[in-house]
Amino acid sequence: MTPFNGPGTRGGYTNSDTAPHRRNLVMDAASWVDARVLGAGVSEAHPIPAGALAVNFASNGDFFVQFATLTGTIAVPTVAITDGSAPVLNPGARIIPENAAFILLIASAATIVSMEFWS
């Protein structure tokens, strides 16, 4: 189950039983958490844990992400990218594409990125 299955589902967002009138939504604890320390302008390929279905990103600075089937590199955009291949800035939570094996990351300044994964 991913943490994004909707209200009231185990393995997803759950409504608070103690205050049902408040519709609190809380994600379950991640099954795996990794962190990467990105150097300025240095592309990194992070392997996706086996069985992971979703990931939530958090960081102390701006960073870009792309999912990839093979290890590779990405760059901080410096010109318009209009062909659908641009990396995503500070993506938050994402369902992992079925064919993805790596998360490519880059930042223009030194940044720490944590990744919470759910299986």
N, C-alpha and C positions, 0 to 999 in steps of 0.2 A: 504494500500500500504506500502511496505517496502522501505527503502532508497536505495535498491539495484536492481531496476528494469531496469536500463540501461539509456543511454543518452536521454535527451529530455522528460522524463516522469515526470509528477507531482507526488510527493510522492516518488521520486527517485532522482538519480543524474540528475542534470539539466545543460545544456550547457549555458554559459553566453550569454545573448542576446546583451550585450554591446560590446563584442569582439568575434564575431563568429569565427574568424580565430585562436583563442587561445585555443579552446576546453577545457575550464575550467570546471572541474567537482566538484560540491559542494553538500553535503548532506543537505536535509531539516532539520530544527530544530527537535529535538526529541519530541515525545509526552509525555514522562515521563523520568525523570532522578533521579536515586538513588545513594547514596554513602555508602560504608561500610568501617569502620575502622577495619582492621584485625590485631589482636595481633599475635605475632610470634608463628607459629605452631598451631594456633587455627583455627579449621575448622568451617565455618559458612554456613548456608543454607539460601539463599535469595529467597523469593517468587517472581515469575515472575508476573508482573502486568497482569490483565485480558486483553485478546485481543492482547497482545504483539506478534509481528511476528519476530522482529529482535532486536539485542542488539549490542552495540559497547562498548568495555571496554577500560578504560584508567586508569593509576595508576602512583604513584610516586615510585614504586618498582616492583620487580618480584612477580608474583602470579600464582596460578594454578586454573583451572576451570573444572567442569564437569556439564553437564545438568542432572537432575534427575526427576523421576516421584514422588518420595517421599522424604521427608526431610531425611538427612543422613549426613555422614561425609566423607571427603577424607583426604589423607595424602600427604605431599611433598614426591615425589619419592626418595628413597634412594638406590634402586636396579633397575635393568632392568625390565621393564614391557612389555612383548611381546605378550600378549593375546588380545590386542585391547581395554583394559579398562583403560589405563593411562589417567590422567588429562592433560589438555593442558596448556602450559606455555604462559602467556601473549597473549591471543587469538585474540585481535583486534575485528573486526566485525564478527558476526555470525547470520545466520538465526536460530531461535529457533525451535528445534524439536517439532513436533506436540504434543507429549505426555509429554513434559517437564512441570513441575510445579515449580521446584526450580533450582537455580543455586548454586552449591556447590563451595565454595572458600576457599583457604588456601594460606598462604605465610610463608616463613621461617624467615622473619624479619617483623616487624611492617610496614604495608603498607595501604595506602588509595586507594580504587578502586572505580571509578565512572562508572556507567552503564547507557547508553542512550538507551531507548527503543522506538521502532516505532510500531504503531498499523496499 
